[in-house]
Each structure stands twice: as C-alpha cells, then as structure tokens.
C-alpha cells in the first residue's frame, strides 16, 4: 500500500511535532509542515499532498481561509481541521468550506488517524 502524503499545518511547532509523530507511527508520510494558512496554501500547490491537517486559529491567514483557497485550487482536496476550540460556529464554517472532518485538541491518536483514514477513503 502506498503511504498517504500529508501536510501538517499548525502555528505551534509542538503541535506539528505531536501530529507528525502520530501520523508517522501510523504509517503515513508527512511531506511538509506549515506554520500558518498562507504557508499551507503555498505548500499545497507545490506538493499536492493526499491530505492536509489544518489548525483553525493561526496568524497571517487562518485555517478556514486557507481551506477555502486550497479548495479553489483543488476542489478534490482533503483537509482535516484540528482546533482546540470546540466552537460550534467554527466547526460549521469549516465543514461548509469543505473540510473532510474535524478533530478537537488535545489530539487523540485514534481519533486523528480515524478522521484521516475516513477522509482518504
């Protein structure tokens, strides 16, 4: 089986590291990491990963704005949103903008891998 290529985007380096470890230990390949939405869009266009994990609250461009830009570029893009805030409004905005799934922090490996597996099917 080919390893899915994943782009990890979060403004916290620690969260990127945690996600990278979860994903790699579950057999995924992390092709790049971004620290804000603008980087996410740029990296997506360069690398065309199979999936993006995206934080919502970030400097420069938030995750929802980045999701919208990525979807404009590639309507088939698969993006799983990750956020500490279980704010209903943001979840709804993310899903309306085309997010495949939503994972609430603190991240649990089973939930993250389940969301990614589901989005890739």
Beta strands, then each sheet from edge to edge (+ up, - down):
strand 1: 5-9
strand 2: 29-34
strand 3: 51-55
strand 4: 79-83
strand 5: 101-104
sheet 1: 2+ 1+ 3+ 4+ 5+
end
